[in-house]
Amino acid sequence: MIRNRRGAELSTDQRAVKLPHPDDRLAGEEHAAARERFLARPVALVGFMGAGKTSVGRELAVLCGRPFVDTDQLVEERAGRTIPELFAEGEPVFRALEREAVTTALAPPAHVIALGGGAFSQPGIAELLLERALVVHLYTPWSVVLGLLGELGTDRPLTRDREPWQVQELYLARCASYRRAHVRVCPSREGPARAAASIAAVLGYRML
């Protein structure tokens, strides 16, 4: 039995009172500082074709006050050719240019980056992004992707002339790599602005 100086028995709540240790305050400050450093990283949007990475990325960049870059567009600008034209020369030609574009996009200042659907699945790129960026997976259910196949097939080399089951195999393989992302968000189908606002809220941005 525990009593105070006057002999009165202490309640369970009174016994549990503990003064904060200086190390607890320091740990909290260090955690907050680490979180700020993490949120100060570039934001990389990954996801399957048709997820809306470019349109959502542009809106998110405005909300966060950051520049925006689309790695597919950067590749086309540098190469002076479209992605289908580059794929016609062989996928390795495009992937080499894509890796260079990702490295460029990660350079300061911190950008919002929209990546091509297959970038995060390429050897070494996921590791690079996870180390230097805040990776957000824009998850799109297969049922939605299936409804977009007619549109995607017009300018996406990896869906053109493929049967739906073949595209689904690609979808499942890429989703396995997307699981490594720091954050997973299911974008609203109500438009990119609404989706970007949801992502900003999930990430806890305070307009860094």
QUIFENPE-V17341 format. One record per pair of residues at least 24 apart in sequence whose ideal C-beta (glycine too) atoms are under 6 Angstrom apart, sorted by the first residue. I is the first residue (numbers start at 1). J is the second residue. D is the distance in Angstrom with one decimal. If there is no record, write none. Layout:
i=I j=J d=D
i=I j=J d=D
//
This chain:
i=40 j=208 d=5.8
i=41 j=133 d=5.2
i=41 j=134 d=4.8
i=42 j=106 d=5.7
i=42 j=110 d=4.6
i=42 j=111 d=5.1
i=42 j=113 d=5.7
i=42 j=133 d=4.4
i=43 j=112 d=4.8
i=43 j=134 d=5.1
i=44 j=113 d=4.6
i=44 j=129 d=5.1
i=44 j=133 d=4.2
i=44 j=135 d=4.9
i=45 j=114 d=5.1
i=45 j=136 d=5.4
i=45 j=138 d=5.8
i=46 j=115 d=5.3
i=46 j=120 d=4.3
i=46 j=137 d=5.5
i=46 j=178 d=5.8
i=47 j=137 d=5.7
i=47 j=138 d=3.7
i=48 j=117 d=5.2
i=48 j=140 d=5.6
i=48 j=145 d=6.0
i=48 j=171 d=5.6
i=48 j=174 d=5.9
i=49 j=117 d=4.3
i=49 j=152 d=5.3
i=49 j=156 d=5.5
i=50 j=145 d=5.8
i=50 j=148 d=4.3
i=50 j=152 d=5.6
i=51 j=138 d=4.2
i=51 j=140 d=4.5
i=52 j=187 d=5.8
i=52 j=192 d=5.8
i=53 j=114 d=4.0
i=53 j=138 d=5.9
i=54 j=114 d=4.6
i=55 j=192 d=3.9
i=56 j=192 d=4.6
i=56 j=195 d=4.8
i=56 j=196 d=5.2
i=57 j=112 d=5.0
i=57 j=114 d=3.9
i=59 j=192 d=4.9
i=59 j=193 d=4.9
i=59 j=196 d=3.5
i=60 j=112 d=5.1
i=60 j=196 d=4.1
i=60 j=199 d=5.8
i=61 j=112 d=4.0
i=63 j=196 d=5.7
i=63 j=200 d=4.9
i=64 j=205 d=5.5
i=65 j=207 d=5.6
i=66 j=111 d=5.9
i=66 j=112 d=5.2
i=67 j=111 d=5.0
i=68 j=112 d=5.0
i=69 j=105 d=4.7
i=69 j=111 d=5.0
i=69 j=113 d=5.5
i=70 j=114 d=4.5
i=71 j=101 d=4.3
i=71 j=102 d=5.6
i=71 j=105 d=5.8
i=71 j=115 d=5.2
i=71 j=116 d=6.0
i=72 j=116 d=4.7
i=74 j=101 d=4.3
i=75 j=101 d=5.0
i=84 j=157 d=5.3
i=87 j=157 d=3.9
i=95 j=122 d=5.8
i=106 j=132 d=5.2
i=120 j=177 d=5.4
i=121 j=174 d=5.3
i=121 j=177 d=4.5
i=126 j=180 d=5.8
i=134 j=182 d=5.6
i=135 j=181 d=4.3
i=135 j=182 d=5.0
i=136 j=183 d=4.7
i=136 j=185 d=5.9
i=137 j=178 d=4.5
i=137 j=181 d=3.8
i=137 j=184 d=4.6
i=138 j=187 d=5.2
i=139 j=184 d=5.5
i=139 j=186 d=5.0
i=142 j=171 d=5.9
//
